[in-house]
Amino acid sequence: MNRGRLAVICCTFLLAILTLHIGKIEAGGDKTSKAEAVKQDLKKLQGKWRMLKSEVEGRANAQADRHGILFDGETFTFLRDGQGGIMTAKITLDPTKSPKTMDVFHTSGSASGSTALGIYQITEEGDLQICMNQPRGKGSDKRPTKFATSGAVGAGSILYVLKQEEAPKVVAGQDTPVKPGDKGKAIKEDLKKLQGKWQMVKQEVEGRQNPGADRMAILFDGDSYTMMRDSKASGGTAKIILDPTKNPKTIDLFKTGGSATGGTSLGIYQITEDGELQICMNQARGKGSDKRPSAFTTKPAIGSGSILYVLKRVKD
């Protein structure tokens, strides 16, 4: 074999190795850029979005303005009149596709366990548009390619057009939104706020008010909770676990004394601008005890609880 031919073979071999190496680097770069794009788009979606338009199979929903979507991490909660409970899902985004894709895996609701294939975009005006097919039945294995539900090639079954709501402004005296990374500090701060005796201003059970609520009070001592009646312990005690990073903030009451000993009530809490402590929770046992309310009410409504306490701090 002459030297010229040998040199050509060597160069070809080296070029092939170099090409393969560059390909691996680019492939790794693509994966990195995709993960970053997913992270960025998830960040853009976080929070509550108000429905401007809702369309199903070419028909507009006249009550679209009653609906909305809450994005919390990869969790998607469908809202009605500001409350959840209709449907939740886990979303998977791929911003590298054109149009960008969104898979909506239903974790609760009538289509629980199914996936709706969709597309999404945020327009120049800041509107979020999501178009998808039904999670079950005819066409559920296809993904739309257009943001439309009327008869056209690539149209979907469902179209949402939404506008992001502004984060609530913090008012002096009101609870401040907490970042997950500050959870430990926030728990300490909220436990400190709760310490002491709180007089019952209002007590509501299953939509009915207790006329003797003013005889009741709650004493917080560390993470212990004692129910009082006529200034004496009434037997109801619990250990509380707070999570101020949730919205609304959550409270778990593990009953250590009283008729529900051993059970846990799942609840939510807030301290209002007027300094009132509101706690809404479900019963520690029985129907609905595995669910947490999302609204401070016991009247029949999505997200309502079984028990509502409104309390005012007793000054030393």
N, C-alpha and C positions, 0 to 999 in steps of 0.2 A: 504494500500500500504506500503510495507516495505521500510526501509530507503535506502537499496542498490538500489532498483529499482528507487526510487525518485531521488537519486544522479545521476544515469545514465541519466534520463530524463532531469535533470537540466543541466548536462554537454553537452548533445546533443543540447539542446536549445541554450546555450551560444556559442557553436561551430558554430551553424548555423548563429547566429547574427554576430559573429566575421568574418566568411567567407563572409557574405554579405557586411560588412563594408570594408573589404580588397578589395573585388571586385570593390566597388565604387571608392576606392582610386586608384586602378590600372587602372580603366576605365578613370578616370580623368587624370591620368598620361599619358595614351595612347594619349588622346586628346591633352595634352600639348606637348608631344614629336612630334606628327604629325604636329602641328602648327609650332613648331620650325624647323622641317625638311623642311617644305614648305618654310619657311622664308629663311633658309640657301640655298636651291636650287635656289630660285628666285634670291638671291644675286649672286650666281655663274653665272646665265644666263645673268645678266645685261650687256648691251653694244651691240656692233656690231659684228656679226659673218659672216665670209666669207664662201661662199659655195664651198666645195671641190668636192662634188658629189651630183647629183640630179637624182633620179630614179623614173619612173612612170610605173607601171604595167610591171616591168622587163626590161624596156628600159632606158638606161642612157641618160641624156641630155648633148649634146656636148657643150652647152653654159652655163653650170652650174656655171662657174667662173664669170659670169656676175651678178650672184644673191647673195643675202645675207639676213640676218634677223637681225632686231634691236629689242632688248628687253628693254623696259622702264617700270619698275614696272611690272604689269601684262599685259602690252600691247605688242603685237607682230606685227611688221611691216615688210612685205615682200619687199625687195629692188631689184631693177634692175639698174645696172650701178650706184650704190650708192644712188639712189633716191627712195623715197616711192611713194605711189599713186596707187599701184596695189591692195594690200589687207592689211587690218588690222584685228586684232583679240584680244580677251581677253583670257588669258590662265588660266586654273585651274590645279594645280599639285597635285599629291598624291605620295610622295616619299616612303610611307609605303608599297606600292604594289610591286610585283615582276613579271615582270619588272615594273619600275616606270611609272605612267600614266600621260598623258597630254591631257586635253580637250581643243580644239581650237575653241572658239566661234567666228565666222566671224562677224565683225562689219562693214566691207565695202568690196566692190569687188563683183564679180559675184555670190558668195555663201553667201552673207550677210544674217544674221539671222539663219544660219545653224551651226552645230557643227561637227567638225572632231574628232573622237576618236583615240587617239594615245598613244604611249609609247616613253620614252626617256631615254638616259643614257649619261654620260660623261665618256669617256674611259680613260685608264691610260695615253694615249698620249695627252689627253686634247681635243679630238674631241667630239663635241656634235652630237649625232645621234638621229634623230626623225623619227619614222615610224608611219604612220597613214593611215586611210582609207579616201575615198572621203567624204565630208560633206553631199552629197546628192546622191540618187540613190542606186543601188544594193550594199549591204554590208556596207552601212553607219551606220547601227545600231550595227556593230561588231567592236571590238577593236583588232588590231594585237597583237600577243604574241611574234613575232620574228622580228628582224631588217632586213627584206628582202621583196622584192616585187615580186620575181619570184614564180612560182607555187609551193607552199609548205603549209602545214598545219600551220596556224597562221601567214602567210605572210600578209602584208598590201598592199595598193595601191601606197603609196608615201613614199619615203625614202630620207631624207636629211642628209648629213654628212658635218659638218661645223667646222671651226676653228675660235676661238675668236681673234679679232684684238686687238692689244695693244692700250691702251689709248694714245692719242696724247701727245707728249712731249710739255711742255710749253716753248715757246721761248720768250725771253725778248721783251717786246713791244706788244706781242699778247694778246688777251683776254684769261683769265684763266678760266677753268671750275669751275662752282659754285655748291656747295651743296645746296639742297632745303632748309635746315635749315638756310642758310645764305642769304636767298632771300631778306629780307628787306635791309640788309647792301649792297648787290650787286646792288640793284636798285639805291640806293643813289650814289654808286661809279660810276655806268655807266651814270646816269644823270649828274653827275659832269663832266665826260669825254666829254659829248656831248655839254656842255654849250658854247655859243658863235656862231660865224658865220662860216659856212662851204661853200667853193666855189665848185660849180659843175664842176667836171672833165669830167663826162660822164653821159648822160641821155638816157635811152633806153625804148621804149614803144612798146610792142608787137613785139619785135625783130628788131625794126628800131631805129637807133640812131638819136638824135636830133642835127643837126649841130650848133644850137645856144645854146647848153648846157652851154657854158662858160659865158653866160649872166645871168645864174641862180645861186641862192645860197639859203641856208636854215639857219635861225637863231633859235637857241634853247635858251629859257629863262625859267628856271625851267622846268616844264612839258609842256610848250607851244612851238609850232612849227610854224614858219612863213616862207612861201615861198617868195623869193625875186627875182626881175628881174631888172637888171641895178641898183642894190643897193637900190631899193625901194620895199616896201611890195607890192606884186601883188594880194593880196586878199585871197590867200589860207592859212588858219590858222587851227590849230588842237591842241587837247590835246593828249599827248602820254602816253601810258601805256607800260612799259617794263617788260619783264620776262627774266632775265639773267640766270635762272636755266634751261631753255629749250635748246635743241640742234637741230638746231641753235637757238640762242637767238631770242625772239619774240618782236615785236613792234605793238601795236594797235594805229591807228591814227583816233581819233574821230573828224570829220571835224566840226569846229566851224565857218568857213567863207569860201566863195567861192561857186562854182557851186554845190559842193557835200555836202553842209551844212546839218548836221544831220546824214550823213552816216559814216561808219567806214571802213577803209582799214586795212586788216589783213596783217602783214608783218613780215619780219625777218631782223636782222641787225648784223653787225660785224665790229670791227675795226681791220684792217689787220696789219701785221708786219711793213708795210711801213707807217702806220698811216692814211690810208684811211678809211673813213666811207662808208660802203656799206649798202644800204637799198633796199630790194626787196619786193614788195607788189602787191596785186591785187587791182582792181578798187574798190571804195567805194560802188558802186551800179552796178546792172546788173549781167550778167552771170559770175559765178565764184567768186562773191564778198563774198560768204560764206566760201571760201577755203583760206588756208594760203599756200604760196609757201614754199618749203623746199630746194630750190636751188637758188643761186644768178645769175639767168639768166631769160630772157624773150623769148628766142628762144624756139621753140616747143620742149619740153622735159618733162618727168614726173617730177612734182614738181616745174616747172617754174612758174614765176609770170607774171604780166602784165606790171609792171613798175620797172625799176632799176635805182637807183641813186648811183653814185660813187663820193665822195666829199673829199676835202682836207681842213683841218682847216686853217682859215685865222688868221695869227698871229697879235696880237695887235700892 
